[in-house]
């Protein structure tokens, strides 16, 4: 089975809300996720995440710490997703690749249709501990 390794930003704000994005392309179009993407050769996960968020959302983030790593088997590939707690350093979270985005409170966290691997993070209750 194909292996894909990605990084994801759990971006939070001062009010404890979490930033979620809706995919605008690919097989999983319309699913909600924590933004991020694939690491490039020679990048650390933190460097990859900073680059991906700058490319996708025109925003600089502060990568604070690793929250969890999710291993998930999709029908066509195995995903390893490293999820980092992040905050905004500068920028306005401009959507360049996503269809939509929302700031969600913990009470609203299940109001979107999360992609399966991202849903694992939501269901683990990790976000409640960190806000």
LOKOL-943337 format. One record per residue (C-alpha): residue in three letters; chain; x, z, y. Coordinates in steps of 0.5 Angstrom, whole numbers, always signed. Example, Ala and Ser with C-alpha at 12.3 -4.5 7.8 and 13.67 -1.06 7.14 Angstrom:
% residues 2
doba code:Ala; unit:A; c1:+25; c3:+16; c2:-9
doba code:Ser; unit:A; c1:+27; c3:+14; c2:-2
***
This chain:
% residues 131
doba code:Unk; unit:A; c1:+0; c3:+0; c2:+0
doba code:Unk; unit:A; c1:+2; c3:-2; c2:+7
doba code:Unk; unit:A; c1:+5; c3:+4; c2:+11
doba code:Unk; unit:A; c1:+4; c3:+5; c2:+18
doba code:Unk; unit:A; c1:+7; c3:+11; c2:+23
doba code:Unk; unit:A; c1:+4; c3:+12; c2:+30
doba code:Unk; unit:A; c1:+4; c3:+17; c2:+35
doba code:Unk; unit:A; c1:-2; c3:+20; c2:+39
doba code:Unk; unit:A; c1:-3; c3:+23; c2:+45
doba code:Unk; unit:A; c1:-8; c3:+29; c2:+46
doba code:Unk; unit:A; c1:-8; c3:+29; c2:+53
doba code:Unk; unit:A; c1:-12; c3:+35; c2:+56
doba code:Unk; unit:A; c1:-13; c3:+37; c2:+63
doba code:Unk; unit:A; c1:-13; c3:+44; c2:+67
doba code:Unk; unit:A; c1:-21; c3:+45; c2:+65
doba code:Unk; unit:A; c1:-19; c3:+44; c2:+58
doba code:Unk; unit:A; c1:-22; c3:+37; c2:+57
doba code:Unk; unit:A; c1:-19; c3:+32; c2:+52
doba code:Unk; unit:A; c1:-18; c3:+25; c2:+54
doba code:Unk; unit:A; c1:-21; c3:+20; c2:+48
doba code:Unk; unit:A; c1:-21; c3:+13; c2:+48
doba code:Unk; unit:A; c1:-25; c3:+7; c2:+45
doba code:Unk; unit:A; c1:-21; c3:+2; c2:+42
doba code:Unk; unit:A; c1:-23; c3:-5; c2:+45
doba code:Unk; unit:A; c1:-20; c3:-10; c2:+39
doba code:Unk; unit:A; c1:-18; c3:-10; c2:+32
doba code:Unk; unit:A; c1:-21; c3:-8; c2:+25
doba code:Unk; unit:A; c1:-23; c3:-1; c2:+28
doba code:Unk; unit:A; c1:-26; c3:-4; c2:+35
doba code:Unk; unit:A; c1:-31; c3:+1; c2:+38
doba code:Unk; unit:A; c1:-28; c3:+7; c2:+34
doba code:Unk; unit:A; c1:-26; c3:+13; c2:+39
doba code:Unk; unit:A; c1:-19; c3:+15; c2:+38
doba code:Unk; unit:A; c1:-13; c3:+19; c2:+41
doba code:Unk; unit:A; c1:-9; c3:+14; c2:+45
doba code:Unk; unit:A; c1:-2; c3:+12; c2:+43
doba code:Unk; unit:A; c1:+1; c3:+7; c2:+38
doba code:Unk; unit:A; c1:+7; c3:+5; c2:+34
doba code:Unk; unit:A; c1:+14; c3:+7; c2:+34
doba code:Unk; unit:A; c1:+19; c3:+2; c2:+36
doba code:Unk; unit:A; c1:+26; c3:+2; c2:+32
doba code:Unk; unit:A; c1:+31; c3:+7; c2:+35
doba code:Unk; unit:A; c1:+25; c3:+11; c2:+39
doba code:Unk; unit:A; c1:+24; c3:+18; c2:+38
doba code:Unk; unit:A; c1:+16; c3:+20; c2:+37
doba code:Unk; unit:A; c1:+16; c3:+23; c2:+44
doba code:Unk; unit:A; c1:+19; c3:+17; c2:+47
doba code:Unk; unit:A; c1:+14; c3:+12; c2:+43
doba code:Unk; unit:A; c1:+9; c3:+16; c2:+46
doba code:Unk; unit:A; c1:+11; c3:+16; c2:+53
doba code:Unk; unit:A; c1:+12; c3:+8; c2:+53
doba code:Unk; unit:A; c1:+5; c3:+7; c2:+49
doba code:Unk; unit:A; c1:+1; c3:+11; c2:+54
doba code:Unk; unit:A; c1:+5; c3:+8; c2:+60
doba code:Unk; unit:A; c1:+3; c3:+1; c2:+57
doba code:Unk; unit:A; c1:-4; c3:+2; c2:+55
doba code:Unk; unit:A; c1:-6; c3:+7; c2:+61
doba code:Unk; unit:A; c1:-1; c3:+6; c2:+66
doba code:Unk; unit:A; c1:+0; c3:+13; c2:+66
doba code:Unk; unit:A; c1:+6; c3:+18; c2:+65
doba code:Unk; unit:A; c1:+5; c3:+24; c2:+61
doba code:Unk; unit:A; c1:+9; c3:+30; c2:+59
doba code:Unk; unit:A; c1:+9; c3:+31; c2:+52
doba code:Unk; unit:A; c1:+9; c3:+38; c2:+51
doba code:Unk; unit:A; c1:+9; c3:+39; c2:+43
doba code:Unk; unit:A; c1:+7; c3:+37; c2:+36
doba code:Unk; unit:A; c1:+0; c3:+39; c2:+34
doba code:Unk; unit:A; c1:-1; c3:+36; c2:+27
doba code:Unk; unit:A; c1:+1; c3:+30; c2:+23
doba code:Unk; unit:A; c1:-5; c3:+27; c2:+19
doba code:Unk; unit:A; c1:-4; c3:+23; c2:+13
doba code:Unk; unit:A; c1:-10; c3:+18; c2:+12
doba code:Unk; unit:A; c1:-11; c3:+13; c2:+7
doba code:Unk; unit:A; c1:-15; c3:+7; c2:+10
doba code:Unk; unit:A; c1:-17; c3:+2; c2:+5
doba code:Unk; unit:A; c1:-12; c3:-3; c2:+7
doba code:Unk; unit:A; c1:-6; c3:+2; c2:+9
doba code:Unk; unit:A; c1:-3; c3:+9; c2:+9
doba code:Unk; unit:A; c1:-3; c3:+12; c2:+16
doba code:Unk; unit:A; c1:+2; c3:+17; c2:+18
doba code:Unk; unit:A; c1:+0; c3:+20; c2:+25
doba code:Unk; unit:A; c1:+4; c3:+25; c2:+29
doba code:Unk; unit:A; c1:-1; c3:+28; c2:+35
doba code:Unk; unit:A; c1:+2; c3:+31; c2:+41
doba code:Unk; unit:A; c1:-1; c3:+36; c2:+46
doba code:Unk; unit:A; c1:+0; c3:+32; c2:+53
doba code:Unk; unit:A; c1:-1; c3:+33; c2:+60
doba code:Unk; unit:A; c1:-1; c3:+28; c2:+66
doba code:Unk; unit:A; c1:+5; c3:+27; c2:+70
doba code:Unk; unit:A; c1:+3; c3:+22; c2:+74
doba code:Unk; unit:A; c1:-2; c3:+16; c2:+74
doba code:Unk; unit:A; c1:-10; c3:+15; c2:+74
doba code:Unk; unit:A; c1:-11; c3:+13; c2:+66
doba code:Unk; unit:A; c1:-13; c3:+6; c2:+68
doba code:Unk; unit:A; c1:-16; c3:+3; c2:+61
doba code:Unk; unit:A; c1:-11; c3:-4; c2:+60
doba code:Unk; unit:A; c1:-13; c3:-4; c2:+52
doba code:Unk; unit:A; c1:-19; c3:+0; c2:+51
doba code:Unk; unit:A; c1:-26; c3:-1; c2:+52
doba code:Unk; unit:A; c1:-28; c3:+6; c2:+55
doba code:Unk; unit:A; c1:-26; c3:+13; c2:+55
doba code:Unk; unit:A; c1:-29; c3:+20; c2:+56
doba code:Unk; unit:A; c1:-26; c3:+27; c2:+58
doba code:Unk; unit:A; c1:-29; c3:+31; c2:+53
doba code:Unk; unit:A; c1:-30; c3:+39; c2:+53
doba code:Unk; unit:A; c1:-30; c3:+42; c2:+46
doba code:Unk; unit:A; c1:-37; c3:+43; c2:+46
doba code:Unk; unit:A; c1:-38; c3:+35; c2:+47
doba code:Unk; unit:A; c1:-32; c3:+33; c2:+42
doba code:Unk; unit:A; c1:-36; c3:+31; c2:+37
doba code:Unk; unit:A; c1:-41; c3:+27; c2:+41
doba code:Unk; unit:A; c1:-37; c3:+20; c2:+40
doba code:Unk; unit:A; c1:-35; c3:+16; c2:+33
doba code:Unk; unit:A; c1:-28; c3:+18; c2:+32
doba code:Unk; unit:A; c1:-24; c3:+14; c2:+27
doba code:Unk; unit:A; c1:-23; c3:+17; c2:+21
doba code:Unk; unit:A; c1:-16; c3:+20; c2:+22
doba code:Unk; unit:A; c1:-17; c3:+22; c2:+29
doba code:Unk; unit:A; c1:-23; c3:+26; c2:+26
doba code:Unk; unit:A; c1:-19; c3:+30; c2:+22
doba code:Unk; unit:A; c1:-16; c3:+33; c2:+28
doba code:Unk; unit:A; c1:-22; c3:+34; c2:+31
doba code:Unk; unit:A; c1:-25; c3:+37; c2:+24
doba code:Unk; unit:A; c1:-19; c3:+42; c2:+24
doba code:Unk; unit:A; c1:-21; c3:+46; c2:+30
doba code:Unk; unit:A; c1:-14; c3:+45; c2:+33
doba code:Unk; unit:A; c1:-17; c3:+43; c2:+39
doba code:Unk; unit:A; c1:-21; c3:+49; c2:+40
doba code:Unk; unit:A; c1:-14; c3:+53; c2:+39
doba code:Unk; unit:A; c1:-10; c3:+50; c2:+45
doba code:Unk; unit:A; c1:-15; c3:+49; c2:+50
***
